[in-house]
């Protein structure tokens, strides 16, 4: 079974809580706080599984939760760090935020990617001892791990996409030019899922060709099988449209080209402008008395497409076709890699939590801002790093916290406190 789109849930581990503890030992003159820190929560990490080309593994398992960090203990014992969860996906998988539809990551660069970061462990009370506060009776709680509702969408990594109506001979062509073994039979919809074939051309160099299940009129609207697989040719640098030139089934080859072109345009207007070769297959069965070859060639030439006659069955001109594809690919840009359009601020503000805050003013005139989500955010930011600090400022702006401070009467130069972080308000 071929599955190329699934929804899953991932949750990183929460950080462990810090410990409140004091050292009390006989014959030890000086004790004091010795509460250990909590362990960090485990991450959810996506990695590429080179051996797979389907999301079938997610059919029954769609929830991935990393281990929480352990709580700290006395004697300055640090809590155990939570174990990471590794999620394996096929190369070419697009990871999207299910809520917004924005792309988080394109798993096409073969690098592991941390999707959900584990929460940081809370500090034990040993960190809060000062000359004036020698018996701190409190510790810091661990922060929550990130969680996502995700959509995984597989877009195969292929240089060339074979498109055409059912029984045009796409699978036969793939079998003729590569070592792929697609199912071939004399009935429509023999191909039920995309097939990949590697074509070696010269000195170990070559390209990957994808056989997309036959499209029919209305495929972009959900008819037939092809609509479910149109996404797999979005990365292709070159389209090879296979047409049955023999007209054995009574179809007009020009109408076949128009039908496919319309479906590609409806699915993605950019696809219809992709470089294309028209391959007139089954030339060994061509009866020129039944086909207006001149009109067919004129139609293809008018649109500036390359036309080649082949027979996948006999192998006629298949080598020439491979060489022409290789020549065109050398001049075309590389495979499309989708950039993330999800900002780090989005990850904080679109997590489904309530981002309300309460603002009060203490005896010293400092504006105190509190909120559960803000507590977790402060625990994740390194305020000594300039980029982290700028990220924190952007979150405050986008979340409306800055506007709420202004509404509360906060003016330029006033002090603002957010848990362990205090700063002067600047308009």
Protein Blocks (a to p, Z undefined) as FASTA:
>chain_A
ZZfbdcddddddddddddddddddehiabgcjdbdcddddddddddddfkbcbfklmmmm
ccdcddddddddehhiacdddddddddddehiacddfklopafbdcfkopacdfbacddd
dddfklmgcfklmbccbdcddddddddddddddddddfbdceddehilmmmmmmmmmmbd
cdddfbehkblbdcdddddfbghiacdddddddddehklnopajllmmmmmmmmpmbdcd
dddfklmnopafklmmmmmmmmmmmmomklmmgccddddehklmccfklpcfklmmmmmm
mnopacddddfknopoklmmmmmmmmmmmmpccddddddfbdfklmmmmnopacbdcddd
dfkopacdddfklmmmmmmpcfkbmklmmmmmmmmmmnommmmmmmnopaehiacdehja
ccdddZZ
